[in-house]
Amino acid sequence: MPDGINNGNNDHWHISRGIPVALIISMLLMIVGQTATGAWWASGIDKRMEEVEKIQAQTAPQAERLTRLEEKVVAVQAGVNRIEALLTKPAVR
């Protein structure tokens, strides 16, 4: 008979005695082990992210001050450039 044709037979999934209990237990242990390993890995990622966020929160004020300092340096450089331009300009008599 071709596959996929049901002649009234009850062809539901079932576990037969041909599947060893050791295989079933080892598959269940493997699934539990992989799930536990995934949870352990995810908790490690979470801990590292918390550390990064804590460091970022501590350095945020410094970053803001650094930005303000850079803006001041740009303004000072512009002033120095104007002074140099005035000093190198030939004197008009």
Backbone as JSON Lines, residues from 0, in Angstrom:
{"i":0,"aa":"M","n":[0.83,-1.18,0.0],"ca":[0.0,0.0,0.0],"c":[0.87,1.25,0.0]}
{"i":1,"aa":"P","n":[0.46,2.28,-0.71],"ca":[1.22,3.53,-0.72],"c":[1.18,4.2,0.66]}
{"i":2,"aa":"D","n":[2.24,4.94,0.93],"ca":[2.3,5.68,2.21],"c":[1.24,6.76,2.23]}
{"i":3,"aa":"G","n":[0.74,7.05,3.42],"ca":[-0.21,8.13,3.59],"c":[-1.66,7.7,3.46]}
{"i":4,"aa":"I","n":[-1.93,6.45,3.09],"ca":[-3.31,5.99,2.97],"c":[-3.66,5.22,4.23]}
{"i":5,"aa":"N","n":[-4.76,5.6,4.86],"ca":[-5.19,4.98,6.1],"c":[-6.44,4.15,5.8]}
{"i":6,"aa":"N","n":[-6.33,2.85,5.97],"ca":[-7.47,1.96,5.71],"c":[-8.24,1.65,6.98]}
{"i":7,"aa":"G","n":[-8.41,2.66,7.83],"ca":[-9.13,2.41,9.05],"c":[-8.24,1.91,10.17]}
{"i":8,"aa":"N","n":[-6.97,1.7,9.89],"ca":[-6.05,1.28,10.94],"c":[-5.75,2.46,11.85]}
{"i":9,"aa":"N","n":[-5.52,2.17,13.09],"ca":[-5.2,3.22,14.06],"c":[-3.69,3.43,14.03]}
{"i":10,"aa":"D","n":[-3.22,4.39,13.2],"ca":[-1.8,4.62,13.02],"c":[-1.29,5.84,13.81]}
{"i":11,"aa":"H","n":[-1.73,5.98,15.04],"ca":[-1.28,7.09,15.87],"c":[0.14,6.83,16.35]}
{"i":12,"aa":"W","n":[0.8,7.9,16.73],"ca":[2.15,7.76,17.27],"c":[2.08,6.98,18.57]}
{"i":13,"aa":"H","n":[3.05,6.13,18.78],"ca":[3.14,5.37,20.02],"c":[4.58,4.95,20.23]}
{"i":14,"aa":"I","n":[4.87,4.65,21.47],"ca":[6.21,4.15,21.8],"c":[6.12,2.64,21.87]}
{"i":15,"aa":"S","n":[6.98,2.01,21.12],"ca":[6.97,0.55,21.15],"c":[8.08,0.05,22.05]}
{"i":16,"aa":"R","n":[8.09,-1.24,22.29],"ca":[9.13,-1.82,23.13],"c":[10.48,-1.82,22.41]}
{"i":17,"aa":"G","n":[10.52,-1.42,21.13],"ca":[11.77,-1.38,20.39],"c":[12.64,-0.2,20.75]}
{"i":18,"aa":"I","n":[12.09,0.8,21.47],"ca":[12.86,1.96,21.9],"c":[13.33,1.71,23.33]}
{"i":19,"aa":"P","n":[14.63,1.66,23.54],"ca":[15.12,1.37,24.89],"c":[14.82,2.51,25.86]}
{"i":20,"aa":"V","n":[14.56,2.15,27.09],"ca":[14.28,3.14,28.14],"c":[15.52,4.02,28.35]}
{"i":21,"aa":"A","n":[16.69,3.45,28.21],"ca":[17.92,4.22,28.38],"c":[18.0,5.34,27.36]}
{"i":22,"aa":"L","n":[17.55,5.11,26.14],"ca":[17.55,6.16,25.11],"c":[16.6,7.28,25.5]}
{"i":23,"aa":"I","n":[15.43,6.93,25.97],"ca":[14.45,7.95,26.37],"c":[15.0,8.76,27.54]}
{"i":24,"aa":"I","n":[15.57,8.11,28.52],"ca":[16.12,8.81,29.69],"c":[17.28,9.7,29.27]}
{"i":25,"aa":"S","n":[18.16,9.18,28.42],"ca":[19.3,10.0,28.0],"c":[18.85,11.21,27.19]}
{"i":26,"aa":"M","n":[17.81,11.06,26.37],"ca":[17.29,12.21,25.61],"c":[16.7,13.25,26.56]}
{"i":27,"aa":"L","n":[15.96,12.79,27.57],"ca":[15.39,13.73,28.54],"c":[16.5,14.44,29.32]}
{"i":28,"aa":"L","n":[17.53,13.7,29.74],"ca":[18.64,14.32,30.45],"c":[19.38,15.32,29.56]}
{"i":29,"aa":"M","n":[19.51,15.01,28.29],"ca":[20.17,15.92,27.37],"c":[19.37,17.22,27.23]}
{"i":30,"aa":"I","n":[18.06,17.11,27.12],"ca":[17.21,18.3,26.99],"c":[17.3,19.15,28.26]}
{"i":31,"aa":"V","n":[17.23,18.5,29.42],"ca":[17.32,19.23,30.69],"c":[18.7,19.88,30.81]}
{"i":32,"aa":"G","n":[19.74,19.15,30.45],"ca":[21.09,19.7,30.52],"c":[21.29,20.89,29.61]}
{"i":33,"aa":"Q","n":[20.79,20.79,28.39],"ca":[20.93,21.91,27.46],"c":[20.14,23.12,27.92]}
{"i":34,"aa":"T","n":[18.97,22.9,28.48],"ca":[18.17,24.01,29.0],"c":[18.88,24.69,30.17]}
{"i":35,"aa":"A","n":[19.45,23.87,31.07],"ca":[20.17,24.43,32.21],"c":[21.41,25.2,31.74]}
{"i":36,"aa":"T","n":[22.11,24.66,30.76],"ca":[23.29,25.34,30.23],"c":[22.9,26.66,29.57]}
{"i":37,"aa":"G","n":[21.8,26.68,28.83],"ca":[21.33,27.91,28.21],"c":[20.96,28.96,29.25]}
{"i":38,"aa":"A","n":[20.3,28.54,30.32],"ca":[19.94,29.48,31.38],"c":[21.18,30.02,32.07]}
{"i":39,"aa":"W","n":[22.16,29.16,32.31],"ca":[23.41,29.58,32.94],"c":[24.14,30.59,32.05]}
{"i":40,"aa":"W","n":[24.19,30.33,30.76],"ca":[24.83,31.24,29.81],"c":[24.11,32.59,29.8]}
{"i":41,"aa":"A","n":[22.78,32.55,29.76],"ca":[22.0,33.79,29.72],"c":[22.22,34.6,31.0]}
{"i":42,"aa":"S","n":[22.33,33.95,32.14],"ca":[22.55,34.69,33.38],"c":[23.94,35.32,33.38]}
{"i":43,"aa":"G","n":[24.91,34.66,32.76],"ca":[26.25,35.24,32.64],"c":[26.23,36.48,31.78]}
{"i":44,"aa":"I","n":[25.48,36.43,30.69],"ca":[25.35,37.61,29.81],"c":[24.69,38.74,30.58]}
{"i":45,"aa":"D","n":[23.66,38.43,31.36],"ca":[22.94,39.44,32.12],"c":[23.88,40.1,33.13]}
{"i":46,"aa":"K","n":[24.7,39.31,33.8],"ca":[25.63,39.85,34.78],"c":[26.65,40.77,34.11]}
{"i":47,"aa":"R","n":[27.17,40.36,32.97],"ca":[28.15,41.2,32.26],"c":[27.5,42.49,31.79]}
{"i":48,"aa":"M","n":[26.26,42.43,31.32],"ca":[25.56,43.64,30.87],"c":[25.34,44.6,32.04]}
{"i":49,"aa":"E","n":[25.02,44.06,33.21],"ca":[24.84,44.92,34.38],"c":[26.15,45.64,34.72]}
{"i":50,"aa":"E","n":[27.28,44.94,34.62],"ca":[28.57,45.56,34.89],"c":[28.87,46.67,33.88]}
{"i":51,"aa":"V","n":[28.59,46.43,32.62],"ca":[28.82,47.44,31.59],"c":[27.93,48.66,31.83]}
{"i":52,"aa":"E","n":[26.67,48.43,32.16],"ca":[25.76,49.54,32.42],"c":[26.2,50.34,33.64]}
{"i":53,"aa":"K","n":[26.72,49.65,34.66],"ca":[27.19,50.35,35.86],"c":[28.39,51.23,35.53]}
{"i":54,"aa":"I","n":[29.33,50.71,34.75],"ca":[30.5,51.49,34.35],"c":[30.09,52.68,33.5]}
{"i":55,"aa":"Q","n":[29.14,52.45,32.6],"ca":[28.67,53.53,31.73],"c":[28.0,54.62,32.56]}
{"i":56,"aa":"A","n":[27.23,54.23,33.56],"ca":[26.56,55.22,34.41],"c":[27.59,56.03,35.21]}
{"i":57,"aa":"Q","n":[28.69,55.38,35.61],"ca":[29.73,56.08,36.35],"c":[30.5,57.06,35.47]}
{"i":58,"aa":"T","n":[30.68,56.73,34.2],"ca":[31.47,57.59,33.31],"c":[30.62,58.61,32.57]}
{"i":59,"aa":"A","n":[29.32,58.55,32.7],"ca":[28.45,59.49,31.98],"c":[28.74,60.94,32.35]}
{"i":60,"aa":"P","n":[28.88,61.29,33.63],"ca":[29.21,62.7,33.94],"c":[30.55,63.12,33.36]}
{"i":61,"aa":"Q","n":[31.52,62.22,33.35],"ca":[32.82,62.54,32.78],"c":[32.71,62.79,31.29]}
{"i":62,"aa":"A","n":[31.9,62.02,30.61],"ca":[31.72,62.2,29.17],"c":[31.08,63.56,28.89]}
{"i":63,"aa":"E","n":[30.14,63.95,29.73],"ca":[29.48,65.25,29.55],"c":[30.47,66.39,29.77]}
{"i":64,"aa":"R","n":[31.3,66.25,30.8],"ca":[32.32,67.29,31.06],"c":[33.34,67.33,29.94]}
{"i":65,"aa":"L","n":[33.7,66.17,29.41],"ca":[34.66,66.12,28.3],"c":[34.1,66.83,27.07]}
{"i":66,"aa":"T","n":[32.81,66.66,26.8],"ca":[32.18,67.33,25.67],"c":[32.23,68.85,25.85]}
{"i":67,"aa":"R","n":[31.93,69.31,27.06],"ca":[31.98,70.76,27.33],"c":[33.41,71.28,27.19]}
{"i":68,"aa":"L","n":[34.37,70.49,27.66],"ca":[35.78,70.89,27.56],"c":[36.22,70.98,26.1]}
{"i":69,"aa":"E","n":[35.79,70.03,25.27],"ca":[36.12,70.07,23.85],"c":[35.56,71.33,23.2]}
{"i":70,"aa":"E","n":[34.33,71.71,23.56],"ca":[33.73,72.92,23.01],"c":[34.54,74.16,23.4]}
{"i":71,"aa":"K","n":[35.02,74.19,24.65],"ca":[35.84,75.32,25.1],"c":[37.16,75.37,24.35]}
{"i":72,"aa":"V","n":[37.77,74.21,24.11],"ca":[39.04,74.17,23.38],"c":[38.84,74.7,21.96]}
{"i":73,"aa":"V","n":[37.73,74.35,21.33],"ca":[37.45,74.85,19.99],"c":[37.32,76.38,20.02]}
{"i":74,"aa":"A","n":[36.64,76.91,21.05],"ca":[36.49,78.36,21.16],"c":[37.84,79.04,21.4]}
{"i":75,"aa":"V","n":[38.68,78.44,22.24],"ca":[40.01,79.0,22.5],"c":[40.84,78.98,21.22]}
{"i":76,"aa":"Q","n":[40.77,77.89,20.47],"ca":[41.53,77.79,19.22],"c":[41.09,78.86,18.23]}
{"i":77,"aa":"A","n":[39.79,79.12,18.18],"ca":[39.29,80.17,17.28],"c":[39.85,81.54,17.72]}
{"i":78,"aa":"G","n":[39.9,81.78,19.03],"ca":[40.47,83.04,19.53],"c":[41.95,83.16,19.2]}
{"i":79,"aa":"V","n":[42.69,82.07,19.36],"ca":[44.13,82.08,19.04],"c":[44.32,82.35,17.56]}
{"i":80,"aa":"N","n":[43.5,81.75,16.73],"ca":[43.6,81.98,15.28],"c":[43.36,83.44,14.94]}
{"i":81,"aa":"R","n":[42.41,84.09,15.6],"ca":[42.14,85.52,15.35],"c":[43.33,86.36,15.79]}
{"i":82,"aa":"I","n":[43.9,86.03,16.95],"ca":[45.06,86.79,17.44],"c":[46.24,86.63,16.48]}
{"i":83,"aa":"E","n":[46.49,85.4,16.0],"ca":[47.58,85.18,15.05],"c":[47.35,85.95,13.76]}
{"i":84,"aa":"A","n":[46.11,85.99,13.31],"ca":[45.79,86.72,12.08],"c":[46.08,88.22,12.29]}
{"i":85,"aa":"L","n":[45.74,88.75,13.47],"ca":[46.01,90.16,13.72],"c":[47.51,90.44,13.82]}
{"i":86,"aa":"L","n":[48.25,89.52,14.39],"ca":[49.69,89.73,14.57],"c":[50.46,89.6,13.24]}
{"i":87,"aa":"T","n":[49.99,88.74,12.37],"ca":[50.7,88.55,11.1],"c":[50.23,89.53,10.03]}
{"i":88,"aa":"K","n":[49.21,90.29,10.3],"ca":[48.68,91.26,9.36],"c":[49.67,92.42,9.24]}
{"i":89,"aa":"P","n":[50.0,92.82,8.02],"ca":[50.93,93.96,7.89],"c":[50.32,95.25,8.44]}
{"i":90,"aa":"A","n":[51.14,96.02,9.08],"ca":[50.68,97.27,9.69],"c":[50.38,98.3,8.59]}
{"i":91,"aa":"V","n":[49.3,98.96,8.72],"ca":[48.9,99.99,7.76],"c":[49.31,101.34,8.34]}
{"i":92,"aa":"R","n":[50.07,102.19,7.51],"ca":[50.51,103.5,8.01],"c":[49.9,104.59,7.23]}
